[in-house]
């Protein structure tokens, strides 16, 4: 589309004519209202703050009452180990599906997960349940991220479907097991709920936890998880919504 240039009026020696012509040639277009520039001194820059938080699945609140998020949709492989109850694992799966991720559940407890999928009515595109060792390739992508939940008992076999770009894997262990050291080594994030004092000592060694955290693990309330990533640790309380309580009941550690 051609853009016409308005005629320039005024005599050739008119200063207004010259400045107007220069503005047009400089590409400034139409001249709008003039306002003072917004500028900050170097001393004022530190006062700026942007309310930007982490994105991901809200899995509860931290000790300060702020939302705690779990970023499961990532462009790089991401393995999560969760030593805890089925209730919290199902809440995480529900909320991941609510954010648009496809959830593939590999489980020996098909009844517990199948009832959840049926109650949701989301179909195979939202959450699907598979027998152990029967998870097909998921075809994860940036537009269709996947969370694979491996709820395969105390000794989960090596999965056919591993973590990959846009495909995170959440492995659920009801309690500490002989395969836990291997799973801890390969996991980038580990969540631990209430365990026995002996298990707490072993987990403390595996994760390098300080004595205070080791002592707290046997006393954690239902729905509370200690999440550990590298040297970062955070206690999170998962609180169910009314809809989640209707589907799953109240928070519990034992299944």
C-alpha atoms as a printed R data frame, in Angstrom:
    type eleno elety resid chain resno       x       y      z
1   ATOM     1    CA   UNK     A     1   0.000   0.000  0.000
2   ATOM     2    CA   UNK     A     2   1.440   3.382 -1.024
3   ATOM     3    CA   UNK     A     3   1.622   6.092  1.592
4   ATOM     4    CA   UNK     A     4   1.169   9.617  0.284
5   ATOM     5    CA   UNK     A     5   3.106  12.520  1.719
6   ATOM     6    CA   UNK     A     6   1.008  15.583  2.592
7   ATOM     7    CA   UNK     A     7   1.928  18.739  0.746
8   ATOM     8    CA   UNK     A     8   4.245  21.086  2.547
9   ATOM     9    CA   UNK     A     9   2.966  24.647  2.669
10  ATOM    10    CA   UNK     A    10   4.815  27.846  3.330
11  ATOM    11    CA   UNK     A    11   7.510  29.751  1.561
12  ATOM    12    CA   UNK     A    12  10.880  28.130  0.848
13  ATOM    13    CA   UNK     A    13  12.578  30.359  3.419
14  ATOM    14    CA   UNK     A    14  10.040  29.702  6.158
15  ATOM    15    CA   UNK     A    15  11.787  28.012  9.187
16  ATOM    16    CA   UNK     A    16   8.618  26.080 10.032
17  ATOM    17    CA   UNK     A    17   8.617  24.594  6.526
18  ATOM    18    CA   UNK     A    18  12.221  23.394  6.949
19  ATOM    19    CA   UNK     A    19  11.667  21.700 10.322
20  ATOM    20    CA   UNK     A    20   8.529  19.979  9.097
21  ATOM    21    CA   UNK     A    21  10.309  18.642  6.024
22  ATOM    22    CA   UNK     A    22  13.185  17.366  8.169
23  ATOM    23    CA   UNK     A    23  10.754  15.535 10.440
24  ATOM    24    CA   UNK     A    24   9.143  13.781  7.491
25  ATOM    25    CA   UNK     A    25  12.483  12.785  6.016
26  ATOM    26    CA   UNK     A    26  13.589  11.470  9.403
27  ATOM    27    CA   UNK     A    27  10.702   9.009  9.432
28  ATOM    28    CA   UNK     A    28   8.942  10.342 12.503
29  ATOM    29    CA   UNK     A    29   5.545  10.341 10.795
30  ATOM    30    CA   UNK     A    30   2.768  12.379 12.323
31  ATOM    31    CA   UNK     A    31   3.745  14.671 15.138
32  ATOM    32    CA   UNK     A    32   1.848  13.781 18.310
33  ATOM    33    CA   UNK     A    33   1.617  15.356 21.740
34  ATOM    34    CA   UNK     A    34   4.838  16.079 23.560
35  ATOM    35    CA   UNK     A    35   5.428  14.645 27.062
36  ATOM    36    CA   UNK     A    36   8.347  14.676 29.420
37  ATOM    37    CA   UNK     A    37  10.586  11.615 29.282
38  ATOM    38    CA   UNK     A    38  10.341   8.978 32.030
39  ATOM    39    CA   UNK     A    39  13.775   8.639 33.526
40  ATOM    40    CA   UNK     A    40  15.292   7.261 36.710
41  ATOM    41    CA   UNK     A    41  18.528   8.096 38.373
42  ATOM    42    CA   UNK     A    42  20.994   5.316 39.133
43  ATOM    43    CA   UNK     A    43  20.032   5.484 42.814
44  ATOM    44    CA   UNK     A    44  16.350   4.897 41.988
45  ATOM    45    CA   UNK     A    45  16.833   1.760 39.870
46  ATOM    46    CA   UNK     A    46  17.144  -0.527 42.902
47  ATOM    47    CA   UNK     A    47  13.655   0.539 43.999
48  ATOM    48    CA   UNK     A    48  12.064  -1.093 40.935
49  ATOM    49    CA   UNK     A    49  10.345  -4.437 41.529
50  ATOM    50    CA   UNK     A    50   8.428  -6.632 39.087
51  ATOM    51    CA   UNK     A    51   5.780  -9.060 40.445
52  ATOM    52    CA   UNK     A    52   7.003 -12.077 38.490
53  ATOM    53    CA   UNK     A    53   6.954 -15.549 40.020
54  ATOM    54    CA   UNK     A    54   7.828 -19.024 38.848
55  ATOM    55    CA   UNK     A    55   5.455 -20.671 36.436
56  ATOM    56    CA   UNK     A    56   4.225 -24.234 36.724
57  ATOM    57    CA   UNK     A    57   1.793 -26.320 38.718
58  ATOM    58    CA   UNK     A    58   0.785 -24.878 42.085
59  ATOM    59    CA   UNK     A    59   1.350 -27.788 44.488
60  ATOM    60    CA   UNK     A    60   0.636 -25.959 47.726
61  ATOM    61    CA   UNK     A    61   1.957 -23.192 49.940
62  ATOM    62    CA   UNK     A    62   5.343 -22.765 51.578
63  ATOM    63    CA   UNK     A    63   6.111 -21.887 55.185
64  ATOM    64    CA   UNK     A    64   5.377 -18.212 54.485
65  ATOM    65    CA   UNK     A    65   2.001 -18.992 52.924
66  ATOM    66    CA   UNK     A    66   3.161 -18.160 49.393
67  ATOM    67    CA   UNK     A    67   2.208 -20.398 46.449
68  ATOM    68    CA   UNK     A    68   4.756 -23.132 45.711
69  ATOM    69    CA   UNK     A    69   5.000 -24.178 42.079
70  ATOM    70    CA   UNK     A    70   6.416 -27.221 40.350
71  ATOM    71    CA   UNK     A    71   7.601 -26.585 36.789
72  ATOM    72    CA   UNK     A    72   6.894 -29.848 34.978
73  ATOM    73    CA   UNK     A    73   6.665 -28.441 31.439
74  ATOM    74    CA   UNK     A    74  10.311 -27.985 30.507
75  ATOM    75    CA   UNK     A    75  12.332 -27.993 27.276
76  ATOM    76    CA   UNK     A    76  14.884 -30.305 28.935
77  ATOM    77    CA   UNK     A    77  14.464 -33.773 30.530
78  ATOM    78    CA   UNK     A    78  13.286 -33.567 34.142
79  ATOM    79    CA   UNK     A    79  13.050 -36.431 36.642
80  ATOM    80    CA   UNK     A    80  11.187 -36.112 39.936
81  ATOM    81    CA   UNK     A    81  11.225 -38.664 42.757
82  ATOM    82    CA   UNK     A    82   8.362 -38.523 45.244
83  ATOM    83    CA   UNK     A    83   8.493 -40.675 48.384
84  ATOM    84    CA   UNK     A    84   4.999 -40.271 49.710
85  ATOM    85    CA   UNK     A    85   1.317 -41.014 49.472
86  ATOM    86    CA   UNK     A    86  -0.965 -41.579 46.506
87  ATOM    87    CA   UNK     A    87  -3.190 -38.651 47.497
88  ATOM    88    CA   UNK     A    88  -0.506 -36.002 46.895
89  ATOM    89    CA   UNK     A    89   0.676 -37.699 43.690
90  ATOM    90    CA   UNK     A    90  -2.866 -37.622 42.326
91  ATOM    91    CA   UNK     A    91  -3.312 -33.964 43.233
92  ATOM    92    CA   UNK     A    92  -0.123 -33.129 41.305
93  ATOM    93    CA   UNK     A    93  -1.351 -35.154 38.314
94  ATOM    94    CA   UNK     A    94  -4.747 -33.441 38.387
95  ATOM    95    CA   UNK     A    95  -3.225 -29.991 38.466
96  ATOM    96    CA   UNK     A    96  -0.725 -30.803 35.715
97  ATOM    97    CA   UNK     A    97  -3.632 -31.898 33.508
98  ATOM    98    CA   UNK     A    98  -5.471 -28.683 34.388
99  ATOM    99    CA   UNK     A    99  -2.533 -26.624 33.069
100 ATOM   100    CA   UNK     A   100  -2.769 -28.361 29.681
101 ATOM   101    CA   UNK     A   101  -0.219 -31.163 30.068
102 ATOM   102    CA   UNK     A   102  -1.095 -34.679 29.001
103 ATOM   103    CA   UNK     A   103  -0.670 -37.092 31.914
104 ATOM   104    CA   UNK     A   104   0.301 -40.724 31.305
105 ATOM   105    CA   UNK     A   105   0.070 -42.884 34.424
106 ATOM   106    CA   UNK     A   106   2.051 -46.134 34.567
107 ATOM   107    CA   UNK     A   107   0.732 -48.031 37.551
108 ATOM   108    CA   UNK     A   108   0.035 -51.325 39.238
109 ATOM   109    CA   UNK     A   109  -2.928 -49.639 40.957
110 ATOM   110    CA   UNK     A   110  -5.076 -49.222 37.883
111 ATOM   111    CA   UNK     A   111  -8.247 -49.230 39.959
112 ATOM   112    CA   UNK     A   112  -7.258 -46.171 41.981
113 ATOM   113    CA   UNK     A   113  -6.144 -44.173 38.956
114 ATOM   114    CA   UNK     A   114  -8.856 -45.444 36.616
115 ATOM   115    CA   UNK     A   115 -11.582 -44.253 38.965
116 ATOM   116    CA   UNK     A   116  -9.988 -40.808 38.967
117 ATOM   117    CA   UNK     A   117  -9.826 -40.626 35.165
118 ATOM   118    CA   UNK     A   118 -13.443 -41.783 34.905
119 ATOM   119    CA   UNK     A   119 -14.596 -39.178 37.404
120 ATOM   120    CA   UNK     A   120 -12.725 -36.451 35.532
121 ATOM   121    CA   UNK     A   121 -14.216 -37.370 32.183
122 ATOM   122    CA   UNK     A   122 -11.215 -35.869 30.356
123 ATOM   123    CA   UNK     A   123 -10.575 -38.841 28.049
124 ATOM   124    CA   UNK     A   124  -7.293 -40.284 26.901
125 ATOM   125    CA   UNK     A   125  -6.072 -36.913 25.613
126 ATOM   126    CA   UNK     A   126  -5.966 -35.484 29.163
127 ATOM   127    CA   UNK     A   127  -5.027 -38.409 31.414
128 ATOM   128    CA   UNK     A   128  -4.493 -42.040 30.505
129 ATOM   129    CA   UNK     A   129  -3.734 -45.082 32.671
130 ATOM   130    CA   UNK     A   130  -1.379 -47.835 31.504
131 ATOM   131    CA   UNK     A   131  -0.162 -51.090 33.004
132 ATOM   132    CA   UNK     A   132   3.452 -51.289 34.138
133 ATOM   133    CA   UNK     A   133   5.742 -51.454 31.113
134 ATOM   134    CA   UNK     A   134   2.928 -50.588 28.697
135 ATOM   135    CA   UNK     A   135   3.310 -46.836 28.271
136 ATOM   136    CA   UNK     A   136   3.492 -46.019 24.537
137 ATOM   137    CA   UNK     A   137   5.617 -43.189 23.112
138 ATOM   138    CA   UNK     A   138   3.934 -39.912 24.002
139 ATOM   139    CA   UNK     A   139   5.173 -37.570 21.287
140 ATOM   140    CA   UNK     A   140   5.728 -34.678 23.682
141 ATOM   141    CA   UNK     A   141   6.305 -31.209 22.273
142 ATOM   142    CA   UNK     A   142   6.232 -27.587 23.363
143 ATOM   143    CA   UNK     A   143   2.599 -27.405 22.298
144 ATOM   144    CA   UNK     A   144   1.704 -30.715 23.929
145 ATOM   145    CA   UNK     A   145   3.852 -31.312 27.053
146 ATOM   146    CA   UNK     A   146   3.602 -34.590 28.945
147 ATOM   147    CA   UNK     A   147   3.921 -35.693 32.560
148 ATOM   148    CA   UNK     A   148   4.554 -39.412 33.018
149 ATOM   149    CA   UNK     A   149   3.616 -40.622 36.508
150 ATOM   150    CA   UNK     A   150   5.283 -43.916 37.419
151 ATOM   151    CA   UNK     A   151   3.382 -45.463 40.330
152 ATOM   152    CA   UNK     A   152   4.905 -48.918 40.101
153 ATOM   153    CA   UNK     A   153   5.409 -49.991 43.714
154 ATOM   154    CA   UNK     A   154   8.527 -50.310 45.833
155 ATOM   155    CA   UNK     A   155  10.757 -51.611 43.018
156 ATOM   156    CA   UNK     A   156   9.721 -49.847 39.815
157 ATOM   157    CA   UNK     A   157  11.374 -51.369 36.755
158 ATOM   158    CA   UNK     A   158  13.306 -49.141 34.405
159 ATOM   159    CA   UNK     A   159  10.720 -47.305 32.361
160 ATOM   160    CA   UNK     A   160  10.263 -47.734 28.614
161 ATOM   161    CA   UNK     A   161   9.322 -44.043 28.418
162 ATOM   162    CA   UNK     A   162  12.040 -41.858 29.934
163 ATOM   163    CA   UNK     A   163  12.215 -38.138 30.554
164 ATOM   164    CA   UNK     A   164  12.800 -36.047 27.436
165 ATOM   165    CA   UNK     A   165  12.325 -32.480 26.240
166 ATOM   166    CA   UNK     A   166   8.791 -31.424 27.258
167 ATOM   167    CA   UNK     A   167   8.281 -34.785 28.973
168 ATOM   168    CA   UNK     A   168   8.881 -34.942 32.734
169 ATOM   169    CA   UNK     A   169   8.741 -38.149 34.765
170 ATOM   170    CA   UNK     A   170   7.388 -38.317 38.321
171 ATOM   171    CA   UNK     A   171   8.290 -41.589 40.068
172 ATOM   172    CA   UNK     A   172   6.238 -42.421 43.161
173 ATOM   173    CA   UNK     A   173   7.633 -44.602 45.959
174 ATOM   174    CA   UNK     A   174   5.306 -45.378 48.889
175 ATOM   175    CA   UNK     A   175   8.345 -45.776 51.159
176 ATOM   176    CA   UNK     A   176  12.107 -45.923 50.918
177 ATOM   177    CA   UNK     A   177  13.182 -48.966 48.933
178 ATOM   178    CA   UNK     A   178  16.423 -50.588 47.712
179 ATOM   179    CA   UNK     A   179  16.106 -48.764 44.377
180 ATOM   180    CA   UNK     A   180  15.788 -45.351 46.038
181 ATOM   181    CA   UNK     A   181  19.539 -44.487 45.878
182 ATOM   182    CA   UNK     A   182  19.562 -44.944 42.107
183 ATOM   183    CA   UNK     A   183  16.383 -42.900 41.685
184 ATOM   184    CA   UNK     A   184  17.720 -40.145 43.929
185 ATOM   185    CA   UNK     A   185  20.909 -39.907 41.859
186 ATOM   186    CA   UNK     A   186  19.024 -39.479 38.592
187 ATOM   187    CA   UNK     A   187  16.335 -37.142 39.956
188 ATOM   188    CA   UNK     A   188  16.650 -33.380 39.761
189 ATOM   189    CA   UNK     A   189  13.955 -32.916 42.396
190 ATOM   190    CA   UNK     A   190  13.077 -35.164 45.356
191 ATOM   191    CA   UNK     A   191   9.968 -34.878 47.520
192 ATOM   192    CA   UNK     A   192   9.682 -36.698 50.862
193 ATOM   193    CA   UNK     A   193   6.614 -37.041 53.058
194 ATOM   194    CA   UNK     A   194   6.365 -38.583 56.520
195 ATOM   195    CA   UNK     A   195   8.629 -41.606 56.942
196 ATOM   196    CA   UNK     A   196   9.891 -43.681 59.845
197 ATOM   197    CA   UNK     A   197  12.887 -42.456 61.901
198 ATOM   198    CA   UNK     A   198  15.139 -45.112 60.344
199 ATOM   199    CA   UNK     A   199  14.067 -44.122 56.841
200 ATOM   200    CA   UNK     A   200  14.590 -40.462 57.709
201 ATOM   201    CA   UNK     A   201  18.220 -41.176 58.640
202 ATOM   202    CA   UNK     A   202  18.821 -43.001 55.345
203 ATOM   203    CA   UNK     A   203  17.122 -40.261 53.317
204 ATOM   204    CA   UNK     A   204  19.172 -37.674 55.172
205 ATOM   205    CA   UNK     A   205  22.362 -39.402 54.045
206 ATOM   206    CA   UNK     A   206  21.183 -39.671 50.449
207 ATOM   207    CA   UNK     A   207  20.144 -36.028 50.218
208 ATOM   208    CA   UNK     A   208  22.700 -34.511 52.560
209 ATOM   209    CA   UNK     A   209  20.011 -33.113 54.864
210 ATOM   210    CA   UNK     A   210  20.876 -31.267 58.074
211 ATOM   211    CA   UNK     A   211  19.879 -32.830 61.376
212 ATOM   212    CA   UNK     A   212  16.835 -30.602 61.831
213 ATOM   213    CA   UNK     A   213  15.250 -31.799 58.592
214 ATOM   214    CA   UNK     A   214  16.052 -35.446 59.401
215 ATOM   215    CA   UNK     A   215  14.333 -35.078 62.771
216 ATOM   216    CA   UNK     A   216  11.281 -33.416 61.200
217 ATOM   217    CA   UNK     A   217  10.564 -36.093 58.557
218 ATOM   218    CA   UNK     A   218   8.903 -38.601 60.932
219 ATOM   219    CA   UNK     A   219   6.633 -35.839 62.283
220 ATOM   220    CA   UNK     A   220   5.333 -34.273 59.057
221 ATOM   221    CA   UNK     A   221   1.578 -33.763 58.886
222 ATOM   222    CA   UNK     A   222  -0.577 -35.293 56.158
223 ATOM   223    CA   UNK     A   223  -0.170 -33.328 52.924
224 ATOM   224    CA   UNK     A   224   3.223 -31.847 53.871
225 ATOM   225    CA   UNK     A   225   6.233 -32.587 51.650
226 ATOM   226    CA   UNK     A   226   9.887 -31.633 51.954
227 ATOM   227    CA   UNK     A   227  11.060 -30.847 48.415
228 ATOM   228    CA   UNK     A   228  14.819 -30.936 47.771
229 ATOM   229    CA   UNK     A   229  16.729 -29.781 44.694
230 ATOM   230    CA   UNK     A   230  20.501 -29.526 44.879
231 ATOM   231    CA   UNK     A   231  21.028 -27.471 48.046
232 ATOM   232    CA   UNK     A   232  17.572 -25.927 48.097
233 ATOM   233    CA   UNK     A   233  14.942 -27.284 50.494
234 ATOM   234    CA   UNK     A   234  11.343 -26.238 50.943
235 ATOM   235    CA   UNK     A   235   8.445 -27.546 53.009
236 ATOM   236    CA   UNK     A   236   5.155 -27.395 51.136
237 ATOM   237    CA   UNK     A   237   1.636 -27.981 52.411
238 ATOM   238    CA   UNK     A   238  -0.677 -29.287 49.687
239 ATOM   239    CA   UNK     A   239  -4.229 -28.123 50.275
240 ATOM   240    CA   UNK     A   240  -7.020 -29.601 48.175
241 ATOM   241    CA   UNK     A   241  -9.695 -27.520 46.512
242 ATOM   242    CA   UNK     A   242 -13.344 -28.418 47.076
243 ATOM   243    CA   UNK     A   243 -13.429 -30.249 43.747
244 ATOM   244    CA   UNK     A   244 -10.272 -32.209 44.568
245 ATOM   245    CA   UNK     A   245 -11.631 -33.143 47.990
246 ATOM   246    CA   UNK     A   246 -14.772 -34.438 46.301
247 ATOM   247    CA   UNK     A   247 -12.676 -36.634 44.026
248 ATOM   248    CA   UNK     A   248  -9.859 -37.709 46.372
249 ATOM   249    CA   UNK     A   249 -11.020 -37.051 49.906
250 ATOM   250    CA   UNK     A   250  -8.901 -35.258 52.480
251 ATOM   251    CA   UNK     A   251  -5.111 -35.265 52.578
252 ATOM   252    CA   UNK     A   252  -3.549 -38.492 53.835
253 ATOM   253    CA   UNK     A   253  -0.118 -40.092 53.894
254 ATOM   254    CA   UNK     A   254  -1.281 -43.715 54.074
255 ATOM   255    CA   UNK     A   255  -3.188 -45.383 51.216
